[in-house]
């Protein structure tokens, strides 16, 4: 774990400097390695040309590590339910996307993931043996900040480190309706109300605001909550404050106020009626063409990235609405873990290592085949090609080292320099570096996660009345809330005492 904020500030200052130095490939195929097919699970819509990309990846991968890869994208709306079934049934899997906001610490307690840095573990120290390019290029802040009980159970993506919430909206529609000036003046969620009302009145066929479970005004990236390593486990401190007292979401007035405001938006018809149950991602909702605004985790150029993936290039704009903050959750906000059911963890780590070091492989996975799914505008800038729509996962933030990525011609050419500026000066959470170990209270945590699933989507999308929050809390109290809070506080106090 991280020893203190001074160390983190130093890491933040150099995170992109280290990232921009491209590491060399250190993994070569050994003749003694038997051929192996890696399964790779991640959230996203399956693409028309997925098989073509797989074939091209495998042509390149086989001579290097004598392996092929089976891409297994799962639609965002089905990701949690399908993956939970696969994990519970102990389905043989190799590489799985994971994140602190997607139940990572809880999964670690359930032994879903292998420790990748444990010399005494069943797979040995995979990072040291097969991940040398990862440790060369990845700022130490990521690996230190994403540890659970002293070990890494996944490899963080090399990307932006600070977090900021806001909205992305249709700039072309805003210009048409004369809303540009009002949007430029937006500071708070309340400021959005007259804008959404205008869209509803003047364009009744368009959804003013698309929300879903996990993507709303109380999402992990929007509310300033540090859930201490896993947003699915109750107990938090505020990232933008100084208090280290562990509280519940219900004890945070800003959270409760936001529930009420979201509910009023829902009742006025600004929010999609299926917000609590929809399986669409915000990006896919925009792609359908009848959505004006979504909430989003922002960074420099997120609007341009989303526009490309949604076939709306030049038509989207973002509004930054929260302070830039850094918590342990950001260091573990996008990771690739190796399943404890993997038949070849070493080969899985070899592949992850290549995603952090091999520019060709990384861009092939992210953008497809040159000349077919994209064309080169210059050495590092790409533009759409004839079949761009057939493969465009829009998931560069998930796969290895984002600083290996090409930049689209609709994005800023200095995108990576902007990322460096974005990270500098971000507010550090008082608990930065701490990750809760759920093992001592794993049965209570499992019960609380079940309770959470019953209420969270409806409450945070405005689909049910905020008065249900009292019932939510009462059910948590019946299922071990006090024990989980006490254990979180105990572990956090011990961590802070060592700083």
N, C-alpha and C positions, 0 to 999 in steps of 0.2 A: 504494500500500500504506500501511498505517497506520504512523505515525512512532514510536509508543511507547505503553506501557500507560497513561500519564497521560492521553493524548488519548482512549484507549478508555474509561477510567473516566468521563470527562466525558460521552462519548457515551452510555454505558450509563445514566447518571443522567437523561438527557433523552429517551431513546429513545421512551418512551410519551407524554411530554408533547408531543413533535412529532407523534406519530402520531395523537393524538386531535383535532388541529386539522384539520377536514375541508377538503381543497383544493377549489377550484372547477374546473369542467370548462373546459379550455383548448382542446379540439379541436372545431372546427365543420366540418361537411361543406363541401367546396368544390365548386362546380359543375363545375370542371375535372377532378375525380377520376373516373376510369372506375369502374364497379361492379366489386367484387372479392370473391371468396369466400375467407375465411381458414380454413385448417385448424388445429385446436388439439388437440394430442396430450398426454394426461396419464394417469397410472395411476389406475384405478378401475373398478368394475363398471358396465357400461352400465345405464341406468335405463329403466324401462317408459315413463315420460313424457318421455324425452329429446327426442323430436321436438317436443313441445309447448313445451318450454323453449327449444329452438333457434328456433322460430317467434316466440316472444315476444321473445327477445333480438334477433332480426333486424329485427323491427318497430321496435324502439327504436334499433338501431345504424345502420340504413340512412340515416336523415335526418342523423345526426351525422357519419359518415365514409364514407358511400356504400359500405358493406361489409356482408357477412353472414358468419356463422361456422359452420363445420362441426365440431361437437364430436366428438372421436375418443378416448373413454376406452378404455383397454386394461386388462384384468384384471391385477392386481398380479403374479400368478404368471407371466404371459406378457409382461410389460412389457419386461424386458431382452432377451429373445430376439427379439421382434417389432420393437422399436425398433432393435436392432442391425442387423437385416436391412434395415429402411427407410433407416437412415443409410448403410449400406455400399452400397446400390443407388442412392444419390443420388436417392431419391424426392422429388419436389417437396413440401415441407412448409413451414409458416409458423411456428407457435409450438409449442415443445416444452418440457414440464416437465424440469428438470434439477436436480442437486444434487451437492455434493461427495462424498456417500456413494453416488452413482449414476454415478460415472465422469466427472464434468464436466471435470476437467483433461485427462484422456485424450482426451475428445471434442474439446476445444479443440485439442489437438495434431494431431488428425485432421481439423481444419478443418470440424467439424460445425456450429459456431455462428459467427455474425458478431460482430465487436467492435461493441458498440452505442454506444461513446463515442470512436470513432476518426475524426477529421475527415479523415484521409487514406485511410481505408478505402473499400472498394467501395460501402458504403451511406452513408458520411459519419457525422457524429456524431448518431445517431438520438435519443439521450437529450436532447441540447441542442435539437434541432429539434422533436421530437414527444413528449418525455417530461418536460415542465416540471412537471407535477403530481407525478410520481414524485420528482424531486429536491427539490420543496417539502416533501413529507410524509415521505420516507424518511430516517431518521437516516444521516448520512454514514458511520457505522461499517460499515453494510451494503455500500455500494458500494466503499468503500476496502478492506474486508476480503475481498471476493470477487473482486478483480482477479487476473488471470493474466498475468504478464509485462507489467504496467502497464496492462492494459485490462480492461474488463468485457465478458464474453461472454454475460451474461444479467442479468436484473433480479431482485434478491432480493424475496421476499415480506416485507411489513411485519408481523412477528409477534413472538413472544417471542424473546429473544436468547440467554439462558442455556439449557444443556442438562442434563437429569437423567434417569437411567434408573430403571426400577422395574417393577412388575407391576400389572395390573388384574385383579380377580377378581370372581366372582359373590357379592355380599354376601348375597343371599337364601339361597344354598346354604350359605354359611359359617355363617349364623345357624341354619339348619336342622340342621347337623351339629355345632354347638357349637364352632366354630373361631374365633370372633370375637376372643377374648382372645389366642389364639396368633398370629393374623394381626397384631394391633395391636402385638405384641412383636417382629415380624420386623425384623432389621437387615441380615442377610446372606443370600446365596443358600442357604447351608447350613441356615439357619433354616426354609426352606420345606419341607424333606424330610418331617418328621412330618405336616405339613398335607397334602401331596400324597399321602402314604401313606394317610391317613384317607379322603380323597376316593376313592382307588382301591378301598379296601376296602368302603366303605359305599355307593358309587355306581358300580358296575362299568361301567355304560353310558356314563359321562361321562369324557372325557379330562381328567386332572388339570391338565396343562400343555401348551399348544399352542405349539410352536416352528416356525420356518421359516427358510429362508435369509434372512439380514438382520435377522431378529427373534429374538434369543436373548440369552444372557447375555454374549456377546462382540460384540454388535452395536455400531454406531458410537455409539449413545447410551448404552450401558451400560458398556462397557469405557472406561476413561479414556485413550483413545488419540487423539492428534492425528496423523493421517496427512499433515498439512501440505498440505491442500487437496483430497485425493482418496483416499478409503478403499480404492479398488480398486488403488492403487499401493503396493507394499510399501515400508516405511520410515516410522518413527514416533518421536515422543517422547510421554511421558505428560503429559496436561493437568494432572494434579493434583500434579506434581512441579516440580523446578527445573532438571533436566538438559536440555541442548539437544543431547546426543549422539543422532544418528539410529540407531535400532536396528530389528531386525525383531520381529515379534510373538512369534517363538520365543524371543527373549531376555528376554521379560517373564514373570517367574515367575507373576504373578497370572493372566495369560492362560492359561498352561499348566495351572495348578491348576484354572482354571475349565473347561477342556476335560475334565479328568478327572472333575470333579463332575457335569458335564452328561452325560457318558457313563454314570455310575452311575445317574443319574435315568432315562436311556433304557433301560438294561438292566433296571431295576426296573418298567418299564411305566408310568412317570408321564408320558412324553412320547409324542405321536402317532407311530406307526410310520412315517408318510410325511413326517416333518419335513424331510428333505433334498430332497424332490421336490414337496411340495404347492404348488399354485398359489393357495391361499386366503390372504388377508390375515388377520391376527389379528382384526380387526374383523368380517370376514365369518365367521370361525370361531365367534366368540361369537354371532353372529346365528343360526347353526344350532341353538343351544340346548344343545349337548352338550359344551361346553368350560367348565372352571372358571376357568382362569387363562391370561393371555397376558403376554408382556413388552411394554414400551411406552416410547416416548420421552415423558416426562411434562412437564407444566406445570400451573398451577392450573386445576382443572376438567376435566382430560383425561378423567377417568372419566365425568363427565356428558356430555361431547361424544361419547364413544364409545358410551355407553348409548343416546343418541338415534339414532345411526346404526345401531346393532345392534338396535333395537326392544326395548331392555331398560331403559327409563327408570326411574331409582330403584333399579336392581338391581346396579349396579357400584360398586366402590370401588378407589382406587389406593393403592399403598404406594411412597413415595419411598425408593430404596435406594442412591443414589450422591450424591456432592457435586454442587452446581451449578457448572458450569464453562462457560467461553466460549473457543472456539478460532475460527480462521478458518472452520472447517467449519460453525459455527453461523451465521455471516454468510452462508454459501452453502449452507445446509441445505435451502432451498426456493426455486427460481428459475424464471423463464420465459425461455427463450432463443429467438432467432430463427434459423432454419435458414439456412445458406448456399445452400440450394436454393429459398428463398422468392422468388416472383416480384414481391413488393411488400413489402419490409422496412419501409418507412415506414408502411404501413397496419397492419402487425403491431404496430409500436411504438405507434401511435395507440390500438389496442385494449388493449394492456397498460397504457398510461397511464390509460385509462378505468377499468380494474380497480383502479387505485390511487386513483381520485378520484371515481368516480360511484357513489354509495351504492345507487341503484336497480339499476343493472346488476350490481354486485358481489353484492348479496343475491339477485337473480334467478338468477344462476349458482349460487350456493351453496345456496339454500333453495327455489327454485321460485317458483310463482305464488301471490300472496297470495289467501286465500280458498279455495284448492284444495289446496296443499301445506303451507301454514301459515296461521295466523290471528294477528292482532295481539292481544296481551294488554294492551299499553300501547305507547307510542311506540317504544321500543327493545327490548321483550320480545315474543317470539313463542311460540306454542303449536302443537301438532300440529293438522292439519285432516284432513278425510275421506280425502284421497289422499296423505298424507305419505309412506307407504311406497313410492309410485310414483316419487318423486324425492327422494333423500336421500343425496347423494354423500359427505357426511362429510369434505370436503376443504377446509375453510375456510383451512387453513394453506398451501394451494397457490396461491390465486388473488389476487394483487395485494396489497390492504391489508386485513388481518384486522380492523383497528380500525374498519372501516366496517360490520362484521357486526352483525346483530341478535343478541341473547342469548336462548337458549331459556328457558322458564319453569322448567325443572328445573336451570338453571345459576345461579351466583351473580350477582346484579345488579351487583355491583362487580367483575366478572371482569377488566376492563381495568386497574383499580387493582391487583388481585392480580398481574397480569402485571408491572407496574412494580416491585412489591416483590420478585417472583421474580428479576428481573434484577439488582437491587441486591445487592452483596456477593458475587457469584459469583466463583469462582477463575478467574483469567485464565491461559490457556496461555502458557508462555514464548515460544512462536512465534506468538502472536496477531498477525494482519496479514500473515503470510507464506503465499503459495500457490506450490507447486512448479510450475515450467514444465517439462513433460515433453518438449518439443521436442528438446533435445539428445540424449536417450536414448529416442526414441519407439519404435524397433524393439525395444529391450530391454523397455520398458514393455509393449508389445503382447504380447510373449512371456510376461512374468510374469502379465499379466491372464489369459491362456489357462491357465497352470498353476494359478493361484488358483481358477479356475472348477471345476477337476477335484476339488479337495479341500475347499474352504471350507465348503460347505453340509453335507457329511457330518460334518466335524470339529466345527463349532460348534453343531450340533443334537444331537450325541451319537450320531449314526447309525453312525459308524465309530470305531474305537479311536484314542485320542490318539497311539499309537505311529506312526500314519500321518503325524504332523506332521514327523517326521524325513525321511520320503520327500518330503513337500511342500517342505521347505527345500532338500533336495538337488537337486530339480528346478528350484527357483528359482535356485540357485547355478549350475546348468548353463546357465541362460538369461539371464545378465547381471545377477544380483542385486547383485554388488559394484559394478558401474558405476552402477546406479541409486541405491544407497545413497550412493556417493561424490558423485554429482551433487546429490542432495538435501542432503547435508551442506555441500557447497560453496556452494550457493545460500542455504541457511539462515544460514551463517556470514557471508556477504556482507550479508544483510538485517540481521542482529543488529549488525554493525559500523556500520551507518548509523543505528541507533536512538539 
